[in-house]
């Protein structure tokens, strides 16, 4: 199979890919074309059908598996597949597992690491709350392990939510050791719960798109609602501790313009915001650096980093 991550400028392609996105657009001259995002388990590539009415182009839609023929070019520092022929595939012509982007890390090993961090939380009610989610709720745990952390920004692959949550929790564990003023049990608990709402904000692959609740409510508020429901099952959970935990979740994006209902008022909320931002931003860099690229060491402008990104020199 010609995996997307292995494609290079000048390659000729004759392969089946999942059509993740399809838009019918017009050039400046008023000529119609189709803009696609094609996907396999290694990543995505921008693709164009410059003559969608030609005999070699058959009808297909988003989330169809499509047999495409074309060539790889470079446009503004990014690889692009110019499609000459395309047809919708029939069931049995493809293995769906080849088209779902999956974390490179072992899911079982990551989940075991997360459980070990839960076991290190000494505060009894927080420990019970974490166990209620990750050990006591099989449906939640299954969704959590299969979910992505975002639609497209970072960790947008199967297991991405688990990988991101573990990364944030480990950063928070380090911060708690470096800054003993931090309440480690509160910080670690908030880290492991900060994005649980994404199990309901985003649908599972291959769609990996916003649900109605995701569009209308968002993962931060959904997560607090999920926590509140679990708190009803834990007797004598301290009211102030519950409020502090809710605050950390509500403030973990740091700023109102980034979707936080609250700004950090607790040092633990600030630490969680820093750890969440660090893990997300470094993953954005990582995914850009690992993506197929042309000859230029400059990888293009990344809006979320507000920077034109370059590979590090030797």
Helices and strands as residue ranges (DSSP letters): G 4-6, E 12-26, E 32-40, E 43-49, E 65-75, E 78-88, G 96-99, H 107-119, H 124-134, H 138-146, H 160-178, H 184-193, H 198-201, H 212-216, H 219-231, H 239-250, G 256-258, H 267-290, E 298-302, E 307-310
